[in-house]
Amino acid sequence: MNQQNEYSAVALNSALPEGKTAGRIIFTGFSIRFHSTEGNVELPLTGLIIKRGGTSGHLVLFEHPAYNGWVVYTEDKKILNGLKESGDEMVLKQIGEIRKKNIKISLIIFLSLTAIVAIIYGLFLLRNPVSKSIARSIPPQWEITLGENVFKGYMEGKRIIDDPVVKERLEKITNRLLSHIPDRRYEFHVTIIEDPVVNAMAVPGGFIALNTGLIVESENGEEVLGVLAHEVAHVTLQHGIRKMIDSLGLIVIVKAFLGNRSGLLGAILDNSSYLLNLKFSREFEQEADEKGFKYMDNANLNPSGLIEAFSGVLEKIKKSGDDKLDRLTNFISTHPDLQQRVDYLTERWNNVKDKKRFIDISADFNALKEALGDALKKNKREDELPEKE
């Protein structure tokens, strides 16, 4: 017998020891003959029923009404080529139907895979708007709780300026901005940290820290409020959450996009410490600049303060020695491409109409700066006191 007419196969029948047995199919030209050590059956071509089988249609099944209870199948589709040579009209018709279904199923699989790839590729290309949409669907209270816990971790080991006069004057000047923020999802909490480094930071939920170095080095209150407006914009635009969503991978993003947020929220919680080391993209920084500029303008606060803050840092770096450079480089590292952003904001400032309408906050800022100076001197005196035994 020609080996090409033999195919590995399995037969099913209740009379077999375990209900099935492995063996071989031999195509005789007139029949399908199954042979194994545990049972044999021969199914004539006349009346033979040929079907696809298996979960993915990868099997060829043979049955015959005269041999009720017997099913023989093989994964070797080459058997169909051998059966075609028989010339039996009904066999040829069934083989044709099987091949049509194979083509149809292959086409469906191909189109499905193409659609999945297209969706994933589309989500990759539209990553920013997709992550923005997902972030917006996160409950505000969940985000606030996350931010509060992260902020507590950030504040550990840091010295907070809790002098009541400083806090009162800080609240007075910051409320000029914060009371005009249209996004009511968050209540903003501003804390001053004793740190000479010129910098500020914000975490999701509205928790913001201003370093004393930022206030001390600023020439006017608009610079401080400009930086604060920028940090507020990072919060309202949910840049921290969106950055984390982007970092979690496409599978999590696809599930969240389709409505399954449980895995997303769990992943964010597991990686919440990552929020303290975020470096935003140029696109996010420009978004925060633009939104912060708008917040200042809407509050009738001179938005050029943000320009002055960035320009001041650049200018001081050019002129400073190593002792002051350490106070400024951290701000640069967390706010990249400053010169390009200064140029962009300057162009916006040049298009602002009615530049005389802005509120003068110099008295409030000088009062804050004076109170902060007194608080820092007090802290220094306390630090210089000899330790009690």
N, C-alpha and C positions, 0 to 999 in steps of 0.2 A: 504494500500500500504506500502510495506517495506520501511522504512526511508532510508536504504542503497541504494535504487534505486532513490533517490532524490538528486539533486545537484543544488546549487546556480548558476544562469546563467543570461545572458543578451540577449535580442532579438533586432535586428535591422530591421526596416521596415519603409518606408516612410509614411505609413498610421497611425503609432503610433503618439501620441501627440507631442513628441519631437524627433521623428525619432528613438527612442529606449526606452526600458523599462526594469527594473530589475524584475526578477521572479525566478521561479524554473523549472528545467528539471525533468520530470518523465520518466524513462525508463520502458516502458510497457512490453518489451519482443519482441514487433513487431514494435515499433515506438519510436521516441523521441518526447515527448509531452511537450511543453513549456506553462506555465501558469503564468499569472500575472493579476493584477486588470485592466490593460489597454489594454490587448490583449492576444490572445492565438493562438497557431499554433501546429499542429501535423505532424511531418515529418516521413513517413514510412521508415523502414530499407531498403526495396527494392528500390534501386536507390539512397540511401543516400550518400552524399559526405562528407567525413571527412577530415579536413585539420588542419595543425598547423597554428597559427596566433599570432599577437602581435609582437612588436619590437624584443623581445628575443625568440619568439616561445613558449611563456608560456601559450598560449590559445589553446583550442580545439574548432574548428569551425564546425558547421553543416549547410549544405545547401541541397536543393532538387530541381531538375529541374521542378517538378510539382508545386512548391511553389516559383515561381520567385520573387525575391526582399526580401525574408526572409533569415536572417542569425542569427543563435543562437550560442552563445559561452559560455564556462565556463572555469574557471581556475582550476577546480577540475579534475585532470587527472585520478582519480579513476573511472571515468565514462567509460574509455576504458576497464577496467577489467569487468565491467558489460556488455558492448557491446560484449566482446569476448564470453560470455556465450550464446549469441544468435545463434552462429554457422553459421551465414550467411557468405558465402564464400567471397563476395566482401567487407563486413565489416571487416572480419579478415585480408584480404589482405591490406586494407587501414591502419588498426591499425599497421600491421607489418611494413609498409612503414614509418609511423609516428615514430615508435620506433627506426627504423634504423636512421632516420634523427636526432632524439633526441640524440642517441649515438654519431653520427658524430659531431653534434654541441657541445655536452659536451666535446668530445675529442679535438675539435678545441679550445674551451674556455680553457680547461686544459693546452693544449700545449702553447697557447698564454700567459696565466698567468705564466706558467713555464718559458717561454722565457723572459718575463718582469722581473720576479724575478732574473733570471740568469744574465740579463743585469745589473740590479741594483747591484746585488752582485758582478758582475765582475767589475763594475765601482768603487765599494767600495774597492775591493782588489787592483785595479789598479788606485787608487785615485791619487797617486803621478804622474805617467806618464800622466794620463788624464788631471789633472790640469796643468801640464807642457805644454801639447799640446794646451789647451784652452788659457793659458796665452800667448803663442807664437803667437796666432792668433789675439791678441789685438793690434790695431794700435799703433806704437811707440809714435806718437804725442799725442794721447789720454793719454797714460801712463805718458808722460813727463808733460803734463798739470796737471794731477792728482797729481804727485809728487811735482810739483812746488807749488801748492796750499797748500798741506799738509806741506811742508817744511816752507812756510811762517808762517803758524800757529804755527809750532814748534819754530820758531825763535822769536816769539812775547815775549817781556819782557826779552830777553837774550841780553847780551852785545857782539857785534861782534867786533873782532879785525880787524879794517879796516885801520890800519897803512900801508901806501904805501910801506914802506921798507919790512915789514913782508909779505905783499901780493906778492911782487916781488920775495922774497926769497922762499916763500911757493910754488909759481908757478914753480920756477926753479927746486926744488927738486921733486915735485909731477909729473911734466911733464916727468921725467925720467921713471916713471912707466906708466902714463896714455897714453903717446904717443905710447905705445906698446900693448895696449888693442885691441885685434882683433875685438871685437864686436862694430860695428859702429852705432848701433841703438841709442846710447845716447852720448851726450856731457856732460862730468863730470864737476861739479861745487863743489869745495872744500872750505869750510868756517871754520874759526877758531872761536870758542866761548870761552869767558873768563869763565872758569869753572874749578876748581881744581880737579874735579872728573876725574879719568882715564877712558876715554871712547871715543867712536866714534859711529856715527849712520849714516844710509843711508836710503833714501826712493826711491820708484820707479822713474825712469826717470833720475837718475844720480846725485841727490843732496845729498851731504855728509857733515857732520859736524864733526870736530875734536875738542875735548876739549883741552884747554891749558894744563890741567893736564897730558894728554897723552904725549905731546911734552916735557914738563918740566921733567916728571918722566923717560922718555926714555933715555937710555944710548947712543944710536946711532940712526942714521937716518933710518937704516934698520928696526928697531923696528916699527917706525912710518909708514914707507912705507909698512911693512908687514901687519899691522892692516888696513891701507888704502886699500891694495890689497884684504884683506878679505871682507871689506865693498863693494868694487867695484864688487866682485864676487856675493855678495847678490843681487846687482842690475842686473848684466848681467844674472844671473840664475833666475831672477824674483821671488825671494823667498817671497817678500812682497805680490805681486799679487797672487801667488800660495797659500800662507797661507790664504789669504782672500777668494779665490775661495773654498778652502777646508772647510772653516767655514760656507759657505752659504747654504749647504745642497744639497742632492742628486738631488732634482727636478730641481734646478737651473743649477746644473752641467750637468744633462742629456740634458736639453734644449740647453745649450751652446755647449755641445759636438755634438749635432745634427745640430748646425749651428745658433741657435737663441741666439745671444749675447746681444740683447737689455736689457733683464731682468738682465743679469749678470752685464753689465756695470752700470746699474742703481743701483743695489744692492751694488756694490763696491763704487760708489759715495756716497750713503747714509751712508756707514760705513767707509768712508775714514779716520776718526780720529782714527780708530782702528789700523791704520798703525803705529801710534806713540807708541803703547803699545805692539807691537808684541814681542813674545818670540819664537824664532825659535826652531824647533825640533833638536835633536842630529844629525839626518840625514842631515838636511839643513846646520847645522854648519860645519859638516865634509865636505860637498860638497864645502862650501865657503872656508874652509881651503885648500882643495886640489886645487881648482881653483886659489885661491890667491897665493899659493905656486908656481903654474905653471906660473902665470903672472909675479911674481918676477924673476923666473928663465929665462923666455923668454926675459925679459928686461935687463938681465945681472946684476941683483941686487941680493945680497946675500939673498936667501929665508929663511935662518936660522933666519933672523930678526923676522919673525913671531913666531918662537919657543922661541926666546929670550924675546919677548914681553909677551907671555903667561907665560913663566917660571919666568920672572921678577916679574910679578904680584903675582904669587904663593909664591915666595920667600919673597917678601915684606910683604905679609900678615902674613907669619910665624914670621917675625921679627918686624913688625910694632906695634906701640901702637895704642890706640883708635883714636888718632888725625889723623893718616894717614890711618887707616882702612876705614874710611868713603870715602876716595878718591878711594878706590880699590874695595869695595864690589859691586858697581854698575856695574863695568866691569864684575865681576864674575856672577852677576845675569843675565846679558844679553849674557854671553858667558859661558854656563854651561859645566861641564865635562872637565875642562881645562887639568887636568893631563893626561887623556886618549888621548886627542887631541895632547898634547905635545909629548907623546910616539909615536903616529902615524906619526906626522910630522918629528920627529927625525929619524924614520925608513926611511922615504922618503929622508931625508937629507943625510943619510949614503949611499944611492944609487946614489946620484948626482955625476956625473963625472966632472973632470976638475974644481975643486973648486977655482982655481987661476984666472979664467976669469972674476970674478965679479968686477964691477966698485966701486972705493973708493968714497963714497959720504960724508965722514966725514967733509970736509971743508964746503960743502954746508949746512950740518945739523948744524954745529956749528954756521955758520953765521945766519941761521934762528933762532936758539935758543937764540943767542945774541940779535937779533932784537926784538924777542918776549919778552925777559926779559926787554928790554928798554921800550917797549910799555906797559907792565904790570906795571912797576914802574911809568910811566907817568900817567896811569889811576888811580893808587893809590894816587899819589899826587893831582890829580884833585878831587878825592873823599874826600880828607882830607881838601880841601879848605873850608873855612866857606861860608855858603850859603848867596848870596846877598839878601838884604832886598828889 
